[in-house]
Every structure is written in structure tokens, then in C-alpha cells.
Amino acid sequence: MDRLTSMAVYVKVADAGSFAAAAELLNLSPQMVAKHIVSLEERLGATLINRTTRRQSLTAVGETYYSRCRLILAEVETADMLAHSLQNIPRGILRVNAPPLFGAYNLSPHIPDFLSYYPDIILELTLNDRLVDPVEEGYEVLIRIGDPKNDSLIARPLMPFQLIACATPSYLKHRGTPSDPAELIQHDCLPVLTGTSGASHIWQFNRNGVTESVSVKGRLSSNEWVTLLNAALSDMGIIMGPSSVLTQEIEKGNLVRVLEEYEGPSRPVNILYPANRGPLAKVQSFVNFVAERLSTSY
């Protein structure tokens, strides 16, 4: 049997609550519905639905498989709709939400080119770190740092957010250059303020598969990273931040990377859009543009 068809039948059975109800909705016989489910279970070697004479329920495997089937079927539908929408010109208002630092330094330099390529699109770009509901708030595209946690969104990975540590040449001349993460405790560091006042700030470094963690301190911490960057550029200490930003300052001679033999933390970045409908041409054009530019440029 066709696997995608069987997956669609399975999702309908899970949603409808019974073989009979799904059969009626799909205009199939209950026997044919059962054959589709058995075909999937035999292929997977696992039971997807617990069946009794009175009720049915999804197994643990069935629950996970159901979630993935929904996404796969949404992707297939998206592909079909995209094929039909390619003839349409991307146009209209496009609302995008991204984290402030990523949006300002990684995304915004490419926006002029995007708007030049697609003159009929009006872009509304909002930058914030809070959790947003794309459906309720009307965002058609999200960019998020960290693993995607919303199964209703289709995620396309971008290059990871790689962190490095830097300081000014003047600071390092007067305070010395650390050669090991443990030496950071002897330095003024500029940690991002993420928790309660007085909480410890842990920086992690990896070398040859071994991770070292160090609790750093300094006279200044802030929840606004740009404030810390300005402080670092004023010789106030060592900063850890995205290589995409700090590399620009290194190339200008304003900062020097420290602990180069160690890798700083790396966090995944994804561009996301709702999976419950095929993307409009304006959404697809933006997603493809960003995925192309930001999968190689930082």
C-alpha cells in the first residue's frame, strides 16, 4: 500500500477516534481503513493503536508517530501548494519575528537585497526575545535560537550561533591573556544577566571533546548584550558573544579573540513557519532567501 496514503488514514483514525468514523470521513470501508493501519504496523514492527471492542487509544509509539505523520503530510501538502503557487508573484505584507541580536546583526544586513529582489513585498520585522504565538499574533515567519519546540511549525536550520570570547588589546596588555578557561576567574568578565541578582554565570568551553565550565564574575552584567559589547570595547573586560558580531570587531582591530584553542558554546538556529497551511509565495521566498544567505554567511 502507498505509505503516504496509509499515514493519512492513520492520522484520520487518530483524529476521528475510531475506524468506523474515519472510514466514513474518508469514504472508505472500515476493512480498508484497518488494512492501512495493519500495513503501517507491519512496516514499523510496532503497534500504533490499542484496540478493544469498546474503545481505541494510541500507544506511546503511536502518539510519536502520529505527530511526525502530521508534519510529513503537512510538508507534502506544502510541496503541492508551492508547485501551484510558484506562478504567483510574491507580494503583500510579510510579518517576521526574530531575536534582537540575531535580527540586528545577522538578518538586517540582508534585508535590502531581499526587498530589492521582491519589490512587491512589504516587510514588517519585529525583534524581541519573548515567546510569541505566530497564529494569534499574525507572524508568518519566526527565527529562533535553540531547538524548535513547536510541532506546528516547520523548521529549516540555519548556521549555528557560535560563541567566542574576546577582549580589547589594551585590556589584555594590562591584565594578561588567559591561556586556560580556569584563568578567567582572575579576570573581569562581562556575562549576560539571565537569572536572579547575584546568580553565578557559567561559561563553557570545549577542547578535544572535553567540556570545561568556569564561573565568571565582573563588575558589569546586563540582559542587553550590546551594552556588554560597548563595555568590552571600552576595555572593561572579556566578553563572550556570537562570532558573527565579534569577528567584525576583531577584523577592525578593536578586539582580540582569547582561548582560541577552545570552542565556545554553539546553539542551533532555525527559521520557522506554520505547518498547518501551505506557505504563500511571499513566505516561501523569504524562507528560501534567508536559508540561502544565512546557511553560509556567518
Secondary structure as GFF3:
##gff-version 3
##sequence-region A 1 298
A	DSSP	alpha_helix	3	16	.	.	.	ID=ss1
A	DSSP	alpha_helix	19	26	.	.	.	ID=ss2
A	DSSP	alpha_helix	30	44	.	.	.	ID=ss3
A	DSSP	beta_strand	49	51	.	.	.	ID=ss4
A	DSSP	beta_strand	56	58	.	.	.	ID=ss5
A	DSSP	alpha_helix	60	85	.	.	.	ID=ss6
A	DSSP	beta_strand	92	98	.	.	.	ID=ss7
A	DSSP	alpha_helix	100	102	.	.	.	ID=ss8
A	DSSP	pi_helix	103	107	.	.	.	ID=ss9
A	DSSP	three_ten_helix	108	110	.	.	.	ID=ss10
A	DSSP	alpha_helix	111	117	.	.	.	ID=ss11
A	DSSP	beta_strand	121	127	.	.	.	ID=ss12
A	DSSP	alpha_helix	134	137	.	.	.	ID=ss13
A	DSSP	beta_strand	141	145	.	.	.	ID=ss14
A	DSSP	beta_strand	153	167	.	.	.	ID=ss15
A	DSSP	alpha_helix	169	175	.	.	.	ID=ss16
A	DSSP	three_ten_helix	181	186	.	.	.	ID=ss17
A	DSSP	beta_strand	189	190	.	.	.	ID=ss18
A	DSSP	beta_strand	201	207	.	.	.	ID=ss19
A	DSSP	beta_strand	210	216	.	.	.	ID=ss20
A	DSSP	alpha_helix	225	233	.	.	.	ID=ss21
A	DSSP	beta_strand	238	242	.	.	.	ID=ss22
A	DSSP	alpha_helix	243	251	.	.	.	ID=ss23
A	DSSP	beta_strand	256	258	.	.	.	ID=ss24
A	DSSP	beta_strand	266	274	.	.	.	ID=ss25
A	DSSP	alpha_helix	281	293	.	.	.	ID=ss26
###
